[in-house]
Amino acid sequence: MGILIFIVILLFVAGGLLILLRSANSHKIPSNIKAQPYRDEDD
């Protein structure tokens, strides 16, 4: 019974990690976007 609970917990942890990894990779900034220089509004 303990082994079954351990396997279920392991599957939930692995699934959560895969979901986090997938969502982290989907929000990357495209490489063709350049950073804009900072402009002071006090000028």
PDB file of N, CA, C, O and CB in Angstrom:
ATOM      1  N   MET A   1       0.825  -1.199   0.000  1.00  0.00           N
ATOM      2  CA  MET A   1       0.000   0.000   0.000  1.00  0.00           C
ATOM      3  C   MET A   1       0.865   1.257   0.000  1.00  0.00           C
ATOM      4  O   MET A   1       0.536   2.245  -0.656  1.00  0.00           O
ATOM      5  CB  MET A   1      -0.936   0.002   1.209  1.00  0.00           C
ATOM      6  N   GLY A   2       1.963   1.211   0.734  1.00  0.00           N
ATOM      7  CA  GLY A   2       2.871   2.356   0.795  1.00  0.00           C
ATOM      8  C   GLY A   2       3.519   2.637  -0.550  1.00  0.00           C
ATOM      9  O   GLY A   2       3.719   3.791  -0.927  1.00  0.00           O
ATOM     10  N   ILE A   3       3.842   1.575  -1.266  1.00  0.00           N
ATOM     11  CA  ILE A   3       4.457   1.720  -2.590  1.00  0.00           C
ATOM     12  C   ILE A   3       3.484   2.393  -3.556  1.00  0.00           C
ATOM     13  O   ILE A   3       3.891   3.232  -4.360  1.00  0.00           O
ATOM     14  CB  ILE A   3       4.894   0.341  -3.143  1.00  0.00           C
ATOM     15  N   LEU A   4       2.212   2.036  -3.484  1.00  0.00           N
ATOM     16  CA  LEU A   4       1.195   2.620  -4.366  1.00  0.00           C
ATOM     17  C   LEU A   4       1.056   4.120  -4.103  1.00  0.00           C
ATOM     18  O   LEU A   4       0.964   4.909  -5.044  1.00  0.00           O
ATOM     19  CB  LEU A   4      -0.167   1.912  -4.169  1.00  0.00           C
ATOM     20  N   ILE A   5       1.039   4.510  -2.848  1.00  0.00           N
ATOM     21  CA  ILE A   5       0.942   5.933  -2.497  1.00  0.00           C
ATOM     22  C   ILE A   5       2.181   6.673  -2.989  1.00  0.00           C
ATOM     23  O   ILE A   5       2.078   7.783  -3.510  1.00  0.00           O
ATOM     24  CB  ILE A   5       0.776   6.115  -0.962  1.00  0.00           C
ATOM     25  N   PHE A   6       3.354   6.059  -2.824  1.00  0.00           N
ATOM     26  CA  PHE A   6       4.599   6.676  -3.295  1.00  0.00           C
ATOM     27  C   PHE A   6       4.582   6.879  -4.808  1.00  0.00           C
ATOM     28  O   PHE A   6       5.015   7.924  -5.292  1.00  0.00           O
ATOM     29  CB  PHE A   6       5.804   5.815  -2.898  1.00  0.00           C
ATOM     30  N   ILE A   7       4.096   5.908  -5.551  1.00  0.00           N
ATOM     31  CA  ILE A   7       4.036   6.014  -7.015  1.00  0.00           C
ATOM     32  C   ILE A   7       3.067   7.117  -7.432  1.00  0.00           C
ATOM     33  O   ILE A   7       3.355   7.878  -8.356  1.00  0.00           O
ATOM     34  CB  ILE A   7       3.609   4.666  -7.642  1.00  0.00           C
ATOM     35  N   VAL A   8       1.922   7.207  -6.758  1.00  0.00           N
ATOM     36  CA  VAL A   8       0.948   8.248  -7.087  1.00  0.00           C
ATOM     37  C   VAL A   8       1.529   9.628  -6.807  1.00  0.00           C
ATOM     38  O   VAL A   8       1.368  10.537  -7.621  1.00  0.00           O
ATOM     39  CB  VAL A   8      -0.352   8.046  -6.290  1.00  0.00           C
ATOM     40  N   ILE A   9       2.202   9.801  -5.670  1.00  0.00           N
ATOM     41  CA  ILE A   9       2.830  11.089  -5.343  1.00  0.00           C
ATOM     42  C   ILE A   9       3.913  11.417  -6.363  1.00  0.00           C
ATOM     43  O   ILE A   9       4.032  12.563  -6.797  1.00  0.00           O
ATOM     44  CB  ILE A   9       3.429  11.064  -3.914  1.00  0.00           C
ATOM     45  N   LEU A  10       4.697  10.428  -6.744  1.00  0.00           N
ATOM     46  CA  LEU A  10       5.756  10.641  -7.737  1.00  0.00           C
ATOM     47  C   LEU A  10       5.177  11.069  -9.086  1.00  0.00           C
ATOM     48  O   LEU A  10       5.747  11.928  -9.760  1.00  0.00           O
ATOM     49  CB  LEU A  10       6.591   9.361  -7.908  1.00  0.00           C
ATOM     50  N   LEU A  11       4.057  10.481  -9.481  1.00  0.00           N
ATOM     51  CA  LEU A  11       3.420  10.862 -10.748  1.00  0.00           C
ATOM     52  C   LEU A  11       2.887  12.301 -10.687  1.00  0.00           C
ATOM     53  O   LEU A  11       3.004  13.048 -11.659  1.00  0.00           O
ATOM     54  CB  LEU A  11       2.270   9.885 -11.084  1.00  0.00           C
ATOM     55  N   PHE A  12       2.305  12.684  -9.550  1.00  0.00           N
ATOM     56  CA  PHE A  12       1.809  14.050  -9.413  1.00  0.00           C
ATOM     57  C   PHE A  12       2.956  15.059  -9.463  1.00  0.00           C
ATOM     58  O   PHE A  12       2.833  16.105 -10.100  1.00  0.00           O
ATOM     59  CB  PHE A  12       1.028  14.205  -8.104  1.00  0.00           C
ATOM     60  N   VAL A  13       4.060  14.753  -8.803  1.00  0.00           N
ATOM     61  CA  VAL A  13       5.213  15.658  -8.807  1.00  0.00           C
ATOM     62  C   VAL A  13       5.801  15.768 -10.213  1.00  0.00           C
ATOM     63  O   VAL A  13       6.118  16.866 -10.670  1.00  0.00           O
ATOM     64  CB  VAL A  13       6.291  15.171  -7.813  1.00  0.00           C
ATOM     65  N   ALA A  14       5.947  14.640 -10.894  1.00  0.00           N
ATOM     66  CA  ALA A  14       6.506  14.654 -12.252  1.00  0.00           C
ATOM     67  C   ALA A  14       5.575  15.413 -13.199  1.00  0.00           C
ATOM     68  O   ALA A  14       6.042  16.172 -14.047  1.00  0.00           O
ATOM     69  CB  ALA A  14       6.735  13.207 -12.766  1.00  0.00           C
ATOM     70  N   GLY A  15       4.262  15.212 -13.060  1.00  0.00           N
ATOM     71  CA  GLY A  15       3.309  15.938 -13.903  1.00  0.00           C
ATOM     72  C   GLY A  15       3.352  17.429 -13.646  1.00  0.00           C
ATOM     73  O   GLY A  15       3.301  18.222 -14.587  1.00  0.00           O
ATOM     74  N   GLY A  16       3.445  17.822 -12.390  1.00  0.00           N
ATOM     75  CA  GLY A  16       3.543  19.247 -12.056  1.00  0.00           C
ATOM     76  C   GLY A  16       4.802  19.876 -12.612  1.00  0.00           C
ATOM     77  O   GLY A  16       4.770  21.001 -13.112  1.00  0.00           O
ATOM     78  N   LEU A  17       5.908  19.158 -12.528  1.00  0.00           N
ATOM     79  CA  LEU A  17       7.162  19.686 -13.077  1.00  0.00           C
ATOM     80  C   LEU A  17       7.087  19.838 -14.592  1.00  0.00           C
ATOM     81  O   LEU A  17       7.596  20.815 -15.142  1.00  0.00           O
ATOM     82  CB  LEU A  17       8.330  18.772 -12.705  1.00  0.00           C
ATOM     83  N   LEU A  18       6.464  18.893 -15.261  1.00  0.00           N
ATOM     84  CA  LEU A  18       6.334  18.993 -16.720  1.00  0.00           C
ATOM     85  C   LEU A  18       5.444  20.165 -17.112  1.00  0.00           C
ATOM     86  O   LEU A  18       5.725  20.856 -18.091  1.00  0.00           O
ATOM     87  CB  LEU A  18       5.769  17.689 -17.300  1.00  0.00           C
ATOM     88  N   ILE A  19       4.374  20.394 -16.357  1.00  0.00           N
ATOM     89  CA  ILE A  19       3.492  21.527 -16.656  1.00  0.00           C
ATOM     90  C   ILE A  19       4.234  22.843 -16.435  1.00  0.00           C
ATOM     91  O   ILE A  19       4.121  23.761 -17.247  1.00  0.00           O
ATOM     92  CB  ILE A  19       2.215  21.475 -15.779  1.00  0.00           C
ATOM     93  N   LEU A  20       4.989  22.938 -15.346  1.00  0.00           N
ATOM     94  CA  LEU A  20       5.760  24.160 -15.092  1.00  0.00           C
ATOM     95  C   LEU A  20       6.806  24.390 -16.185  1.00  0.00           C
ATOM     96  O   LEU A  20       6.987  25.520 -16.638  1.00  0.00           O
ATOM     97  CB  LEU A  20       6.445  24.083 -13.715  1.00  0.00           C
ATOM     98  N   LEU A  21       7.477  23.354 -16.601  1.00  0.00           N
ATOM     99  CA  LEU A  21       8.499  23.477 -17.642  1.00  0.00           C
ATOM    100  C   LEU A  21       7.881  23.910 -18.962  1.00  0.00           C
ATOM    101  O   LEU A  21       8.452  24.740 -19.670  1.00  0.00           O
ATOM    102  CB  LEU A  21       9.246  22.153 -17.821  1.00  0.00           C
ATOM    103  N   ARG A  22       6.730  23.360 -19.299  1.00  0.00           N
ATOM    104  CA  ARG A  22       6.066  23.724 -20.551  1.00  0.00           C
ATOM    105  C   ARG A  22       5.597  25.170 -20.534  1.00  0.00           C
ATOM    106  O   ARG A  22       5.729  25.877 -21.534  1.00  0.00           O
ATOM    107  CB  ARG A  22       4.883  22.800 -20.810  1.00  0.00           C
ATOM    108  N   SER A  23       5.053  25.615 -19.410  1.00  0.00           N
ATOM    109  CA  SER A  23       4.574  26.999 -19.340  1.00  0.00           C
ATOM    110  C   SER A  23       5.743  27.982 -19.306  1.00  0.00           C
ATOM    111  O   SER A  23       5.616  29.099 -19.808  1.00  0.00           O
ATOM    112  CB  SER A  23       3.683  27.196 -18.102  1.00  0.00           C
ATOM    113  N   ALA A  24       6.868  27.594 -18.731  1.00  0.00           N
ATOM    114  CA  ALA A  24       8.034  28.481 -18.699  1.00  0.00           C
ATOM    115  C   ALA A  24       8.625  28.640 -20.096  1.00  0.00           C
ATOM    116  O   ALA A  24       9.121  29.717 -20.428  1.00  0.00           O
ATOM    117  CB  ALA A  24       9.102  27.939 -17.728  1.00  0.00           C
ATOM    118  N   ASN A  25       8.587  27.613 -20.909  1.00  0.00           N
ATOM    119  CA  ASN A  25       9.154  27.690 -22.253  1.00  0.00           C
ATOM    120  C   ASN A  25       8.254  28.430 -23.227  1.00  0.00           C
ATOM    121  O   ASN A  25       8.728  28.873 -24.274  1.00  0.00           O
ATOM    122  CB  ASN A  25       9.426  26.307 -22.774  1.00  0.00           C
ATOM    123  N   SER A  26       6.974  28.580 -22.920  1.00  0.00           N
ATOM    124  CA  SER A  26       6.056  29.180 -23.878  1.00  0.00           C
ATOM    125  C   SER A  26       6.059  30.702 -23.837  1.00  0.00           C
ATOM    126  O   SER A  26       5.451  31.333 -24.701  1.00  0.00           O
ATOM    127  CB  SER A  26       4.667  28.677 -23.630  1.00  0.00           C
ATOM    128  N   HIS A  27       6.729  31.312 -22.854  1.00  0.00           N
ATOM    129  CA  HIS A  27       6.703  32.765 -22.714  1.00  0.00           C
ATOM    130  C   HIS A  27       8.052  33.405 -23.024  1.00  0.00           C
ATOM    131  O   HIS A  27       8.392  34.439 -22.448  1.00  0.00           O
ATOM    132  CB  HIS A  27       6.274  33.139 -21.314  1.00  0.00           C
ATOM    133  N   LYS A  28       8.806  32.818 -23.907  1.00  0.00           N
ATOM    134  CA  LYS A  28      10.106  33.389 -24.262  1.00  0.00           C
ATOM    135  C   LYS A  28       9.924  34.532 -25.255  1.00  0.00           C
ATOM    136  O   LYS A  28       9.047  34.490 -26.118  1.00  0.00           O
ATOM    137  CB  LYS A  28      11.035  32.306 -24.853  1.00  0.00           C
ATOM    138  N   ILE A  29      10.770  35.554 -25.119  1.00  0.00           N
ATOM    139  CA  ILE A  29      10.724  36.699 -26.019  1.00  0.00           C
ATOM    140  C   ILE A  29      11.396  36.301 -27.336  1.00  0.00           C
ATOM    141  O   ILE A  29      12.473  35.707 -27.315  1.00  0.00           O
ATOM    142  CB  ILE A  29      11.422  37.953 -25.380  1.00  0.00           C
ATOM    143  N   PRO A  30      10.787  36.614 -28.470  1.00  0.00           N
ATOM    144  CA  PRO A  30      11.416  36.288 -29.751  1.00  0.00           C
ATOM    145  C   PRO A  30      12.775  36.972 -29.899  1.00  0.00           C
ATOM    146  O   PRO A  30      12.990  38.062 -29.368  1.00  0.00           O
ATOM    147  CB  PRO A  30      10.501  36.693 -30.908  1.00  0.00           C
ATOM    148  N   SER A  31      13.678  36.329 -30.616  1.00  0.00           N
ATOM    149  CA  SER A  31      15.051  36.834 -30.717  1.00  0.00           C
ATOM    150  C   SER A  31      15.162  38.076 -31.593  1.00  0.00           C
ATOM    151  O   SER A  31      16.176  38.771 -31.519  1.00  0.00           O
ATOM    152  CB  SER A  31      15.955  35.755 -31.261  1.00  0.00           C
ATOM    153  N   ASN A  32      14.159  38.388 -32.424  1.00  0.00           N
ATOM    154  CA  ASN A  32      14.262  39.554 -33.297  1.00  0.00           C
ATOM    155  C   ASN A  32      13.806  40.844 -32.609  1.00  0.00           C
ATOM    156  O   ASN A  32      13.848  41.906 -33.230  1.00  0.00           O
ATOM    157  CB  ASN A  32      13.442  39.329 -34.551  1.00  0.00           C
ATOM    158  N   ILE A  33      13.375  40.781 -31.350  1.00  0.00           N
ATOM    159  CA  ILE A  33      12.960  41.981 -30.620  1.00  0.00           C
ATOM    160  C   ILE A  33      14.166  42.541 -29.880  1.00  0.00           C
ATOM    161  O   ILE A  33      14.827  41.829 -29.124  1.00  0.00           O
ATOM    162  CB  ILE A  33      11.792  41.668 -29.626  1.00  0.00           C
ATOM    163  N   LYS A  34      14.447  43.815 -30.103  1.00  0.00           N
ATOM    164  CA  LYS A  34      15.594  44.473 -29.469  1.00  0.00           C
ATOM    165  C   LYS A  34      15.110  45.318 -28.294  1.00  0.00           C
ATOM    166  O   LYS A  34      13.989  45.827 -28.306  1.00  0.00           O
ATOM    167  CB  LYS A  34      16.368  45.355 -30.494  1.00  0.00           C
ATOM    168  N   ALA A  35      15.957  45.461 -27.288  1.00  0.00           N
ATOM    169  CA  ALA A  35      15.634  46.286 -26.125  1.00  0.00           C
ATOM    170  C   ALA A  35      15.668  47.764 -26.528  1.00  0.00           C
ATOM    171  O   ALA A  35      16.555  48.203 -27.260  1.00  0.00           O
ATOM    172  CB  ALA A  35      16.628  46.008 -24.953  1.00  0.00           C
ATOM    173  N   GLN A  36      14.696  48.509 -26.040  1.00  0.00           N
ATOM    174  CA  GLN A  36      14.650  49.945 -26.331  1.00  0.00           C
ATOM    175  C   GLN A  36      15.474  50.692 -25.278  1.00  0.00           C
ATOM    176  O   GLN A  36      15.441  50.324 -24.104  1.00  0.00           O
ATOM    177  CB  GLN A  36      13.172  50.469 -26.356  1.00  0.00           C
ATOM    178  N   PRO A  37      16.213  51.736 -25.676  1.00  0.00           N
ATOM    179  CA  PRO A  37      16.975  52.503 -24.697  1.00  0.00           C
ATOM    180  C   PRO A  37      16.042  53.235 -23.750  1.00  0.00           C
ATOM    181  O   PRO A  37      14.961  53.670 -24.147  1.00  0.00           O
ATOM    182  CB  PRO A  37      17.907  53.497 -25.396  1.00  0.00           C
ATOM    183  N   TYR A  38      16.454  53.371 -22.510  1.00  0.00           N
ATOM    184  CA  TYR A  38      15.654  54.056 -21.489  1.00  0.00           C
ATOM    185  C   TYR A  38      15.660  55.536 -21.764  1.00  0.00           C
ATOM    186  O   TYR A  38      16.706  56.120 -22.050  1.00  0.00           O
ATOM    187  CB  TYR A  38      16.187  53.770 -20.069  1.00  0.00           C
ATOM    188  N   ARG A  39      14.485  56.152 -21.676  1.00  0.00           N
ATOM    189  CA  ARG A  39      14.359  57.590 -21.925  1.00  0.00           C
ATOM    190  C   ARG A  39      13.878  58.277 -20.670  1.00  0.00           C
ATOM    191  O   ARG A  39      12.856  57.893 -20.100  1.00  0.00           O
ATOM    192  CB  ARG A  39      13.397  57.874 -23.097  1.00  0.00           C
ATOM    193  N   ASP A  40      14.616  59.309 -20.226  1.00  0.00           N
ATOM    194  CA  ASP A  40      14.177  60.075 -19.057  1.00  0.00           C
ATOM    195  C   ASP A  40      13.010  60.957 -19.458  1.00  0.00           C
ATOM    196  O   ASP A  40      13.039  61.585 -20.516  1.00  0.00           O
ATOM    197  CB  ASP A  40      15.339  60.930 -18.473  1.00  0.00           C
ATOM    198  N   GLU A  41      11.990  61.010 -18.624  1.00  0.00           N
ATOM    199  CA  GLU A  41      10.836  61.859 -18.877  1.00  0.00           C
ATOM    200  C   GLU A  41      11.085  63.283 -18.370  1.00  0.00           C
ATOM    201  O   GLU A  41      10.256  64.166 -18.590  1.00  0.00           O
ATOM    202  CB  GLU A  41       9.586  61.266 -18.214  1.00  0.00           C
ATOM    203  N   ASP A  42      12.226  63.519 -17.689  1.00  0.00           N
ATOM    204  CA  ASP A  42      12.519  64.840 -17.115  1.00  0.00           C
ATOM    205  C   ASP A  42      13.161  65.794 -18.124  1.00  0.00           C
ATOM    206  O   ASP A  42      13.369  66.967 -17.817  1.00  0.00           O
ATOM    207  CB  ASP A  42      13.434  64.689 -15.913  1.00  0.00           C
ATOM    208  N   ASP A  43      13.474  65.306 -19.314  1.00  0.00           N
ATOM    209  CA  ASP A  43      14.174  66.162 -20.290  1.00  0.00           C
ATOM    210  C   ASP A  43      13.344  67.368 -20.703  1.00  0.00           C
ATOM    211  O   ASP A  43      13.794  68.178 -21.514  1.00  0.00           O
ATOM    212  CB  ASP A  43      14.541  65.356 -21.526  1.00  0.00           C
TER     213      ASP A  43
END
